[in-house]
């Protein structure tokens, strides 16, 4: 087992991405997101960010400037795109083919779907031990 490198679990990758995305929003936009959720599905990554819309966007939308707020959001997404792609590539070890994003100004949620070049390598988190067969019945119940 010496020298053997275990791939990270899907959950570890998702958590690492969530933390990285929150740090990215904080550093680039000065925006403290309340929650970022990432779900990896084969070669697709789904990201939902709570409180991802900035205060200026909210103010514009609340004061009848919905179109301008949407233009600001579009520009912010353009600025974030390259860094988000780089973060995803760094954490997952695979490139991003396409990034699709949208936001809802009323709720403050943003959503992104990243299409990956391939499915990242992950370790099956249910594999506790390679020496114990999975079909063995659980005898701990009384």
N, C-alpha and C positions, 0 to 999 in steps of 0.2 A: 504494500500500500504506500510505501515511501515513494515520493515523487509523483504520485497520482494526484491529479487536480480534479476536484469535484466541481461540476458546473453549478451555478447558483440555482435555487428554486425559482419558479415563476413568481411566487409571492415576494421573494427578496428583490427580484428585478423590478417588480411593480412598485414596491416601497421605495427603492432607490430612485426610480423615476419620479414618483410623487414628491419626494423631498427635493430633488433637483429642480423640478418645475416650480415649486413654491419659492425656492431660492432665486431662480431666474426672474420670476415676477417681482420679487422684492428688490433685487439689484437693478434690473432694467427699468421697471415702471414705478418703483417705490410703493408697490401694491402688496398689502398683506392679505393673501388669500386665506380663506378660512379652512379650505379643504381641497385637496387635489386627489382624484381617484384615477388610477390607471388599471386597465384590464388588457392583458396580452392574450390574443386569440390567434394562434398560428402565426401568420405573417401580417397581422393587423394589431394595432395598438389603439385602444380607445381611451381618451383622456377627458374627464369632466372636472372642471374647476369651479368651485363655489366662491363667490365674491371675487371673480376675476375681472370684472369691469371696473375701470378707474373712476374716481370721484368726478373729474371733469366730464367724462362721458355721461355719467348719471345726471349731472347738473344740466348739461345740454339737452338731454332727453326730457327731463322734467320741466324744462322751460320752452317747450315747443320747437326745439331744434333737433328733432329726431334724425333727419337726414344728415346733418352735420355730425351728430354723435356716431352714426353708422360709418361715416367717412373716416372719422378719427379711429374707430375700432378697426376698420380695414387697414389703415396705415400702421397701427400698432401691431396687428397680426403680421404684416409684411416685415416689420422690424424684428419681431420675435421669431419668425420662421427659420432663419438660418441657425440661430442659436439653439432653438428647440430641436432642429434636425441633428445638430452636432451633439447635443445632450443625449438624445435617443440613441444615436450611433455609438457614442462612448459607453453608455450603460449596457446596451443590448449586444453590442459587437456586430451589428449588421446595419447596412445603410438604409436610408429612407427614400423610397421611390416617389411618394406623393404625400402631401399634407393637406388635409381638408379641415377648415376651421369655421366656426360660427359662434355668435354670442347672442344672448337675449338680454337686452338692456333692462327690461322690467325686473328680471330675477337676479341679474348679475352673474349668471352662469355662462361659462364658455365651454365649448365642446370641440374636440379635435380628434380626427381619425388619421392615424399615420399608416400608410401602406409601406411595408418593409420589403427589402430585396428578397429576404427569405425569413423563415421562422428562426428565431434565436435558439441556441442550444440551452436547454434547461434540464435540471435534474428533477426527476419525479419525487415530489415531496412525500409521497406515501411509502417510499422504499426506506424503511427503517433499518433493515439489516439484509445483507445479501446472503447470509448463511441460513436465515430462517424462511421457510417457504410461506408464501402468502396464503396458501390454502389451509394452513394449520388452524384448527378451531380455537377460539378464545376461551380458555378455561378459567378465567378470572371471575366470571359471574357466579354468584352463589344463590 
